[in-house]
Amino acid sequence: MNINIQTEIVTAASKLLADSTVRELRHLRVDGTANQLNLSGRVRSYYHKQLAQETIRRVSCGMRMVNRVKVET
């Protein structure tokens, strides 16, 4: 995948999370490497972990997604 396109996807995914109405999602991080989106950070529920993943899936454009978000209850 073109590095410029990958950068645009990471930027779009980060913006979706930053603009989320769910406060916890705003603090998560998205990085892109070699056709892969890495989602990381901490949330308080498995629902928010899944919600973050599905939020950025909309802009992933076929990139592999790795959800490294930790749930701290």
C-alpha positions in Angstrom: 0.0 0.0 0.0 1.2 3.5 -0.8 2.7 5.2 2.2 0.6 8.4 1.6 -2.6 6.4 1.5 -1.6 4.6 4.7 -0.9 7.9 6.4 -4.3 9.3 5.3 -6.0 6.2 6.7 -4.2 6.5 10.0 -5.1 10.2 10.2 -8.8 9.5 9.4 -9.0 6.7 11.9 -7.4 8.9 14.6 -9.8 11.7 13.8 -12.8 9.4 14.1 -11.7 8.4 17.6 -10.8 12.0 18.6 -14.2 13.2 17.6 -16.1 10.4 19.2 -18.9 11.2 21.6 -17.5 8.4 23.9 -14.8 10.1 26.0 -12.7 6.9 26.5 -12.2 6.5 22.7 -10.7 10.0 22.4 -7.6 8.8 24.2 -6.8 5.8 22.1 -3.9 5.7 19.6 -3.8 4.5 16.0 -0.6 3.7 14.2 0.0 2.3 10.8 2.7 -0.1 9.7 3.1 -2.3 6.6 -0.6 -2.4 5.7 -1.7 -2.8 9.3 -3.6 -0.5 11.7 -2.6 -0.9 15.3 -5.1 0.3 17.9 -3.8 0.8 21.4 -4.6 2.4 24.7 -6.8 1.7 27.7 -10.6 1.6 28.3 -12.8 0.4 31.1 -15.0 -2.1 29.2 -14.9 -4.7 26.5 -17.8 -2.8 24.8 -15.6 0.3 24.4 -12.7 -1.8 23.1 -15.0 -3.3 20.4 -16.6 0.1 19.7 -13.2 1.6 19.0 -12.3 -1.2 16.6 -15.6 -0.9 14.7 -15.3 2.9 14.6 -12.0 2.8 12.7 -13.0 -0.2 10.6 -15.1 2.2 8.4 -11.9 3.9 7.2 -9.5 0.9 7.3 -9.7 0.3 3.5 -8.7 -3.4 3.8 -5.8 -2.8 6.1 -5.3 -5.5 8.7 -6.5 -4.3 12.2 -4.7 -5.3 15.4 -6.6 -4.3 18.5 -4.2 -3.9 21.4 -6.5 -1.9 23.6 -6.3 -3.1 27.2 -9.5 -3.3 29.3 -9.0 -2.2 32.9 -12.0 -2.9 35.0 
